[in-house]
């Protein structure tokens, strides 16, 4: 399920956020989710979503900014983002209510911007049809935030893979199967037909370097990629999982958010 949030700066707030805003924004979303009452948390666990809070991702912030060094100065008082969750449909109204009138703080040691959730709009996927969860579907998606395809090396660090690398699709598909195994089971993940193809726009794909936990001992730099399309073929339930939870790694830190493009394969 997808939600579009419009955030308005509080009157006395700074109008500056770190250029590496993804980690503090993720922390703010986690804080809101953690405020869910115990009864709802039990509902999630009972329905197989005990790990569901990690099955979410969010888009890049949309707004008017001027970049100065490692800061982004807001030129007006509003920004927008999309958050995707892989949660039961019965959660939709609850999530809407959970985020309404919340405060979201995006801050690090240098700056702090405080936003209020002005509106939250529940978004239905434009490709949804009256099809069974087990029916094969095809559609195109594109990154709404950079997709990080990575392979862990022996030293624990990652090698980041670009869309033109022959291992890019294999790496994303491997991660997709891991999500299926987590939510369903290993056998379902092994048997799943998952097809993914890269399709380029006229302009080449773009690379983005993002720093997680910037200026701390846990600082990590990750590289993701934008400005291309992916053609997906799989059972509807598996496509839903990928769109709702994100492609690649670091999804809960705002990487790999997907949006459906208009040219849906029929």
C-alpha positions in Angstrom: 0.0 0.0 0.0 1.2 3.5 -0.8 0.6 6.8 0.9 1.6 10.3 -0.2 2.4 12.7 2.7 2.6 16.5 2.4 4.7 17.9 5.2 4.6 21.6 6.2 7.3 23.3 8.2 6.4 24.4 11.7 6.4 28.1 12.1 9.5 28.4 14.2 11.5 25.6 12.5 14.7 26.0 10.5 14.4 25.7 6.8 17.5 23.5 6.4 17.9 19.7 6.2 21.0 17.6 5.7 21.6 16.4 2.1 21.8 12.9 3.6 18.4 13.2 5.1 17.4 9.5 4.5 18.5 8.1 7.8 17.0 10.8 10.1 13.8 10.6 8.0 13.7 6.8 8.4 14.2 7.2 12.2 11.2 9.6 12.3 9.0 7.1 10.4 10.1 4.3 12.8 9.2 6.5 15.8 5.7 6.9 14.4 5.3 3.2 13.8 6.6 2.5 17.3 3.7 4.6 18.7 1.2 2.0 17.4 -0.7 0.4 20.3 0.0 -3.1 21.5 -3.3 -4.5 20.2 -2.4 -3.5 16.7 1.2 -4.9 17.0 -0.4 -8.2 18.1 -2.6 -8.1 15.0 0.4 -7.7 12.8 2.2 -10.6 14.4 -0.8 -12.8 14.3 -1.2 -12.2 10.5 2.4 -13.1 9.8 3.8 -9.5 9.8 6.0 -9.8 12.9 8.8 -8.4 10.8 6.5 -6.1 8.8 7.8 -2.9 10.2 11.0 -3.4 8.1 9.0 -4.1 5.0 8.6 -0.4 4.0 10.4 2.2 2.0 10.0 5.8 1.0 10.7 8.1 -2.0 13.0 11.0 -2.3 11.7 14.2 -0.9 10.0 16.4 -3.4 10.1 20.1 -3.0 12.0 23.3 -3.9 15.6 23.2 -2.5 18.9 25.0 -2.9 21.9 22.8 -2.2 24.7 24.4 -0.3 27.5 22.0 0.6 26.0 19.2 2.7 22.8 21.2 3.4 19.5 21.5 1.5 17.8 24.9 2.0 14.0 24.8 1.6 12.8 27.6 -0.6 9.2 27.2 0.6 7.5 25.6 3.6 6.3 22.3 2.0 7.8 19.0 0.9 6.2 15.7 -0.2 7.1 12.1 -0.1 5.6 8.7 -0.8 5.8 5.8 1.7 5.2 2.2 0.7 4.3 -0.4 3.3 3.8 -4.2 2.8 1.0 -4.6 5.3 -2.4 -6.2 5.3 -5.1 -4.2 3.5 -6.9 -4.0 6.8 -4.1 -1.8 8.0 -4.8 1.0 5.5 -7.1 3.1 7.7 -5.0 2.5 10.7 -1.8 3.7 8.9 -3.7 6.8 7.7 -4.8 7.6 11.2 -1.4 6.9 12.7 0.4 9.5 10.5 -2.3 12.2 10.6 -1.2 15.3 12.6 2.2 13.7 13.4 5.4 15.7 13.7 8.4 14.6 11.7 11.9 15.9 12.6 14.7 15.7 10.1 17.9 16.6 11.9 21.6 15.9 12.5 24.2 17.7 14.5 24.2 20.7 12.2 20.6 21.4 11.4 17.0 20.5 12.4 13.8 21.0 10.5 10.5 20.1 12.1 7.5 19.3 9.9 3.8 18.6 10.5 1.9 16.1 8.4 -0.6 18.3 6.6 -2.3 15.6 4.6 -1.9 11.9 4.0 -3.4 10.5 0.8 -3.9 6.7 0.3 -2.8 5.8 -3.2 -4.1 2.8 -5.2 -1.7 1.3 -7.6 -2.7 2.2 -11.2 -1.9 -1.3 -12.5 -4.2 -3.1 -10.1 -6.9 -5.3 -11.8 -9.3 -7.9 -10.7 -6.7 -10.6 -10.8 -5.8 -13.4 -8.4 -2.7 -13.0 -6.2 -1.2 -16.1 -7.9 -1.8 -14.8 -11.5 1.2 -13.7 -13.5 1.4 -10.0 -14.2 3.8 -7.7 -16.1 4.4 -4.0 -15.6 7.1 -1.4 -15.7 8.4 0.4 -12.6 11.0 3.1 -12.0 13.0 4.2 -9.0 11.4 6.9 -6.9 14.6 6.8 -4.8 17.9 5.3 -5.7 18.1 1.5 -6.0 21.1 0.0 -4.2 22.2 -3.3 -5.7 25.1 -4.7 -3.6 27.1 -7.8 -3.0 28.8 -8.2 0.4 32.6 -8.8 0.2 34.7 -10.9 2.6 35.6 -7.9 4.6 32.0 -7.1 5.3 31.9 -4.1 2.9 29.7 -3.9 -0.2 30.4 -3.8 -3.9 27.8 -1.6 -5.5 26.5 -2.7 -8.9 25.3 -0.4 -11.7 22.3 -1.2 -14.0 24.6 -1.9 -17.0 26.4 -4.6 -15.1 25.5 -8.2 -15.9 25.1 -9.0 -12.2 22.6 -6.1 -11.5 19.4 -8.1 -12.2 20.8 -11.2 -10.6 21.5 -9.2 -7.4 18.1 -7.5 -7.3 16.3 -10.9 -8.0 18.3 -12.6 -5.2 17.2 -9.9 -2.8 13.6 -10.2 -4.0 13.6 -14.0 -3.3 15.0 -13.3 0.2 12.0 -11.1 0.9 9.6 -13.8 -0.4 11.3 -16.4 1.8 11.0 -14.1 4.8 7.3 -13.4 4.2 6.2 -16.8 2.9 8.8 -19.7 3.1 12.0 -20.9 1.4 10.2 -23.3 -0.9 7.9 -20.6 -2.2 10.9 -18.4 -2.8 12.8 -21.1 -4.7 9.8 -22.0 -6.9 8.8 -18.4 -7.7 9.0 -17.2 -11.3 10.7 -13.8 -11.1 11.7 -12.0 -14.2 13.3 -8.5 -14.3 14.7 -6.5 -17.2 16.4 -3.1 -17.3 14.9 -0.6 -19.8 16.7 2.7 -20.3 15.4 6.2 -20.9 17.0 8.3 -23.6 19.3 9.8 -21.0 21.7 7.5 -19.2 21.0 6.2 -15.7 22.4 8.4 -12.8 24.4 7.4 -9.8 23.9 8.8 -6.3 26.1 8.5 -3.3 24.2 8.6 0.0 25.8 8.6 3.5 23.9 6.8 6.3 24.5 8.0 9.8 26.7 10.8 8.6 29.4 12.3 10.9 29.1 9.4 13.4 31.4 6.4 14.0 28.8 4.2 12.2 28.9 6.3 9.0 28.3 4.2 5.9 28.4 5.3 2.3 26.2 3.6 -0.2 25.7 4.0 -4.0 22.4 3.7 -5.7 21.1 4.4 -9.2 18.2 6.3 -10.8 16.7 7.2 -14.2 15.8 3.8 -15.7 12.9 1.4 -15.8 12.5 -2.2 -14.7 10.1 -4.6 -16.5 8.7 -7.1 -13.9 7.1 -10.4 -14.6 5.9 -12.4 -11.6 2.8 -13.5 -9.6 0.8 -10.5 -8.4 1.5 -11.2 -4.8 5.3 -11.1 -5.4 5.1 -7.9 -7.5 3.1 -6.3 -4.7 5.8 -7.3 -2.2 8.6 -5.8 -4.3 6.7 -2.5 -4.9 5.6 -2.2 -1.2 8.9 -3.1 0.4 11.4 -1.8 -2.2 14.1 -3.2 -4.6 17.6 -3.9 -3.5 18.9 -3.2 0.0 18.7 -0.3 2.5 14.9 -0.1 1.8 13.9 1.1 5.2 16.5 3.9 4.9 14.7 5.2 1.8 16.5 3.3 -0.9 14.8 1.3 -3.7 11.3 2.9 -3.6 9.4 2.0 -6.8 6.6 3.7 -8.6 4.6 2.2 -11.5 5.0 3.9 -14.8 2.0 4.5 -17.1 3.1 2.1 -19.9 1.8 -1.0 -18.1 2.3 -4.3 -20.0 -1.0 -5.8 -20.8 
